[in-house]
Amino acid sequence: MDNGDIIGLILVYAYVILLLVISEKVLKKHPNFSRKFLHIMVGNVLFILPLFQSRWVMALLAAAPFILLTFLISPYSPLKIKDRISGSGHGLGLVYYAISWTVLALIFFDQPWIIAVGIAAMSYGDGMASLVGMKYGKIKYNISGDNKSLEGSLTMFLVLICTIGIVLTYYAVPIQPLAIVGVALVATIFEGITPKGLDNLTACFSAVATYILMTV
């Protein structure tokens, strides 16, 4: 493990711990907002990815441990830890989030911008869709058992167009506007038709697949 991996691990864990403290202590009176705040802000780990020099360190030490951690604070945990964040909304949503990052890190370590596209879709896109939908959503739809809103879906589409462009610029990857629009549209559709927190898997992987197909 070289210095980049060590610094990357320290930054990831320090940042996530900071977010957990803010979510649990500062925003404790607003559990739904707190959960979405965490969901969105954790996405900023994508800016730390270039520090890692080892696929296994990023996937197995930075990402994978959060699968167990988020499960243990979920309503399905055998420990029955009372946690406001996972206790609101879909209890396994953060677990799926961690699974997505781990899988992407294993497969696309040498192309971190692809990992970042997936993280952006499930953090900024999905998180903002839910946040805006809960507060301003008036036009509702329900395709697979979960209530969604047209306002939330439109927000996700627009947010992804902006954030994916920023992410690719950060990684110095050529901007292909049509690909960005395609990724945003497909991820938004999958988020809209996927129930019970599983959109942290489908929005992420559909965004990555679309980006790869449209930039080959």
Secondary structure, 3 states (H helix, E strand, C coil): CCHHHHHHHHHHHHHHHHHHHHHHHHCCCCHHHHHHHHHHHHHHHHHCHHHCCCHHHHHHHHHCHHHHHHHHCCCCCCCCCCCHHHHCCCCCHHHHHHHHHHHHHHHHCCCHHHHHHHHHHHHHHHHHHHHHHHHHCCCEEECCCCEEEHHHHHHHHHHHHHHHHHHHHHCCCCCCHHHHHHHHHHHHHHHHHCCCCCHHHHHHHHHHHHHHHHHC
